[in-house]
Amino acid sequence: MAHFVGKKILVVEGNQELCAKTESFLKNLGYVASSSHTVDGLEEQLSQSRPDFLILDRFIDQHGFSIISKIRASEKFRALPILVIGSDNQFCEKISALSMGADGFLQKPIQFEVLDVKLQAIFRRSQSYQPIIEDIFFKNVKLSPLTGDVSLDSEKVCFTSTEYKLLEALILEKGRPVCREALSHKSLSSKSSCMRTIDVHINSIREKLGPIGRHIKTLRGKGYMLVD
């Protein structure tokens, strides 16, 4: 019997036979399991089913592991535990999945006993780990990671989520150049977005911060840097 009976698990697996077997195995353990054969509309599926865990087939995302980045970018699902199912003996796949934000990796063919153990281990970690999230400061600007709010002189300033992530990245890298590609990755923008999009967001941040915005310096051909 599973240690976390009643937890909801969504299985996203392109192989319908394997998907059905996995879903049946999880239900027998006492989980509330549902499944999908595509990542199309996955965010809507997550919003509707509100799972406690996601099992994701590595091959169902044609763009690598970009779907993990999208999930981690979501305020609702950034802490959702994710287990990736991948090819047998593909070390690079495992490293890529974990670096993109997956909590675990399991090779095919699936050994269901191992799947059970991994699920329990990840559930235990996700429940016991309570990170202390501290506010981030730069001069009279305060960022609140828990809420995504930006305050200037104790007054809240309206920032989009992308602007917040860009400003957070610059503050955390204060005094060091940050290229546009890195900023795009840190703000989790679409890779198809033109780098000029970053410039537009930076200009907006500068305007909203007033005189403090002048501390964001443009490095021609390199990117941006926050200076004292």
Order of alpha helices (4+ residues) and beta strands (2+ residues): beta-alpha-beta-alpha-beta-alpha-beta-alpha-beta-alpha-beta-beta-beta-beta-alpha-alpha-alpha-beta-beta
